[in-house]
């Protein structure tokens, strides 16, 4: 099941939050753990639909609100964010790759959101996938009760 939510800010920029379901066959390529296979993993993609302004904190908070609401309504959902390098991103720290910058930004955004909203049962589990000179980063947003299964899957992905 693929789902999307469109968010528009005051400057007319529109962001689409797209959730794409990983089917069980895809997960079985990584693990045969029966508990992990009962969870539902969604790839989260943020796509700019219109506008060219920098996306501000208010819009990122709205993205978090949408995703948190989705997770509350779908108890066994795990969100997966992959930090790619398909497009460059304006960043103050030029020594960071676009992937690492996105990973750090995502982590700060999540940490700020859960702290501000006093959320204690959600975890951001980040992994770094070594790939020569070009490491990649991924994050799993999971209820803390599923963290052991997510860590197991994350460790398998890092080893591949």
C-alpha positions in Angstrom: 0.0 0.0 0.0 1.5 3.3 -1.1 0.3 6.5 0.6 1.2 10.1 0.2 0.5 13.4 2.0 1.1 16.8 0.6 2.2 19.7 2.7 2.4 23.3 1.6 4.1 26.1 3.5 3.4 29.8 3.7 5.7 30.6 0.8 3.9 28.2 -1.6 6.5 25.4 -1.4 4.8 22.0 -1.6 6.4 18.8 -0.2 5.0 15.3 -0.8 5.6 12.7 2.0 5.4 9.4 0.2 5.2 6.1 2.1 6.0 2.9 0.1 5.3 -0.5 1.6 8.0 -3.1 1.6 6.4 -6.5 0.8 7.4 -9.6 2.8 9.4 -11.0 -0.1 11.7 -7.9 -0.1 12.3 -8.4 3.7 13.0 -12.1 3.3 16.0 -11.2 1.3 17.5 -9.8 4.5 16.1 -11.8 7.3 14.1 -14.9 8.2 13.4 -13.7 11.7 9.7 -14.5 12.2 9.0 -11.5 14.5 10.7 -9.0 12.1 8.6 -10.4 9.3 5.4 -9.5 11.2 6.3 -5.8 11.1 5.3 -3.5 8.3 8.2 -1.4 6.8 7.5 1.8 4.9 10.1 3.6 2.8 9.6 7.4 3.4 10.5 9.8 0.6 10.2 13.5 0.7 9.7 15.0 -2.7 9.6 18.7 -3.5 6.5 19.2 -5.7 6.8 23.0 -6.1 8.8 26.0 -4.9 12.5 26.7 -4.5 12.6 28.1 -1.0 14.5 26.5 1.9 12.2 24.3 3.8 11.9 25.7 7.3 11.5 24.2 10.7 7.7 24.8 10.7 7.3 22.6 7.6 9.6 19.9 8.9 7.5 19.9 12.1 4.4 19.3 10.0 6.1 16.4 8.2 6.9 14.9 11.7 3.2 15.5 12.7 2.0 13.6 9.7 4.4 10.7 10.2 3.8 10.4 13.9 0.0 10.4 13.3 0.5 7.6 10.7 2.5 5.5 13.1 -0.1 5.9 15.9 -2.7 4.7 13.5 -0.6 1.8 12.2 0.8 0.0 15.3 3.2 -2.4 13.5 4.6 0.3 11.1 8.3 1.0 10.9 9.4 4.0 8.9 12.6 3.8 6.8 14.5 6.9 5.6 17.4 6.5 3.2 19.6 9.6 2.9 20.7 9.7 -0.7 23.0 11.9 -2.7 20.8 12.3 -5.8 20.8 16.0 -5.4 23.1 18.3 -3.6 21.8 20.2 -0.5 22.8 23.6 0.8 24.9 23.0 3.9 27.1 25.1 6.1 29.4 22.2 6.7 30.9 21.5 3.3 33.1 18.7 4.7 29.9 16.6 5.1 28.6 14.7 2.2 25.0 15.4 1.3 24.0 11.9 2.7 25.7 12.6 6.1 24.2 16.1 6.2 20.7 14.8 5.5 21.3 12.1 8.1 22.3 14.6 10.8 19.5 16.9 9.9 17.0 14.1 10.0 18.3 13.0 13.4 18.1 16.5 14.9 14.6 17.0 13.5 13.4 13.8 15.0 15.1 14.4 18.4 13.7 17.9 18.6 10.2 16.6 17.7 10.1 13.8 20.3 11.6 16.0 22.9 9.2 18.9 22.3 6.1 16.6 22.2 7.2 14.5 25.2 7.2 11.3 23.1 9.0 8.5 25.0 8.1 5.4 23.0 9.6 6.2 19.6 13.2 5.5 18.6 15.3 6.8 15.7 17.7 3.9 14.9 20.3 5.1 12.4 22.8 3.0 10.5 25.8 3.8 8.4 26.4 1.6 5.4 30.0 1.6 4.4 30.4 1.7 0.6 34.0 2.5 -0.2 34.5 6.3 -0.2 30.8 6.9 -0.3 29.1 5.9 3.0 25.3 5.8 3.0 22.9 6.4 5.9 19.5 5.1 6.7 17.2 5.6 9.7 14.4 3.4 11.1 11.7 5.1 13.1 10.2 2.5 15.3 8.2 2.1 18.5 10.8 1.1 21.1 9.2 -2.3 21.6 10.3 -3.2 18.1 13.8 -1.9 18.4 15.5 -5.4 18.9 14.0 -6.6 15.6 14.9 -3.4 13.8 18.5 -3.6 15.2 18.8 -7.1 13.9 17.7 -6.0 10.4 19.9 -3.0 10.5 23.0 -5.1 11.4 22.2 -7.5 8.5 21.9 -4.5 6.1 25.2 -3.0 7.3 27.0 -6.4 6.8 25.7 -6.8 3.2 
